[in-house]
Amino acid sequence: MKFIEPAERRHDTAVQTYDRAMLKLDYAKATEASATALDIAENENQKWLLPSLIRTIDLYRITGKYQMADLLYERAEKLGTSQKKEVFKGEEKLLKNLEKIIKLSYEEAQEKDEIEEYCYQLNDIASGYMDAGLWRRAKALLKRTIEMAKEVLPADNLVIINLNDNLAILSLKDNINERYSEVKANLEKAIEKRKEIAGRTSAGLFATLKALSEVNLRMGELKDAKANALEALSIARNTYRPTSSQATEAKCQLAKVYLAQGSVDKALIRLNTMEASLERSADIQDILRAQVQFLLGEACRMSDDFDKSIDHYEQALQLLTNRTDSEILLKADVYR
């Protein structure tokens, strides 16, 4: 009697083979393993299908097969959409209620607080879509909410500013064609408007300033990248805490700029301080810890300290072992 290995064990073996192959940059073997995992998910257990699709998309993007990645992305997005039906129902319900309240506001001149509350809830849902990689759904929701909000709220209302901030940040996340000039213009407009309405130290500036610094960095505008990273760091320190996740994100961004400028010593000073600080902080996510380790690896590599560099890369990979979704770019950098 022939023993049939359980699907779960075969699937787990394929995933482990994929991870090991990626670590060794053996893309042929990784392709074979990801295909095996995907086949098992499709034919034997659908609960593994979305992670398997994302894994294959990651591989295609890392190896430059963008058209194939886009085709699978459409399928993954449809599957992800089908798994979020309850969230989508909530979105539609909120939009319908918002529409009714806007209509009533014309007739009864009631307070706008309830309208703002619905807009903030819809903004939160859009943020969730962005985190899940549902870019088109997020963009459509943000644009529709902004359009409805503008019917009754003034253009300088903070809820509209927040919605526009998210839309500008989304333009960086959903930027397959790398239209950085357009993304930069969107972010600069959002930042200018928020400063005008909420002041130059508004907490809401943090995310857009950090995103703008990243765009500057990718465009080679290193002076502006540094200035925006420092401004984001100042806001993070004063609005949150010097050891907050926001401050850590800004420090990582600044370290990336220093490395791009060739100022390795400056980057190492910041990164070593961050590493020591993170050891005392229990509330920092693993993805940020991995980012610090990766940047330390880069700095050590640029200093020809290859043993330390490898050690930091391995620590970053260990922290990313269980990440399967939004950390594709960092994973690709570490695997490289």
Salt bridges, closest charged atoms under 4 A:
ASP12 OD1 - HIS11 ND1 3.66
GLU42 OE2 - ARG75 NH2 2.58
GLU44 OE1 - ARG10 NH2 2.71
GLU77 OE1 - ARG136 NH2 2.77
GLU86 OE2 - LYS89 NZ 3.54
GLU91 OE1 - ARG137 NE 3.31
GLU92 OE1 - ARG144 NH1 3.93
ASP165 OD2 - ARG194 NE 2.61
ASP174 OD2 - LYS139 NZ 3.97
GLU182 OE1 - ARG179 NE 3.36
GLU214 OE2 - ARG218 NE 2.84
GLU214 OE1 - LYS256 NZ 2.75
GLU221 OE2 - LYS184 NZ 3.08
GLU231 OE2 - LYS195 NZ 2.95
GLU249 OE1 - LYS210 NZ 3.51
ASP283 OD2 - ARG241 NH2 3.27
GLU298 OE1 - ARG301 NH2 3.32
GLU298 OE1 - ARG336 NH2 3.64
GLU327 OE1 - ARG323 NH2 2.61
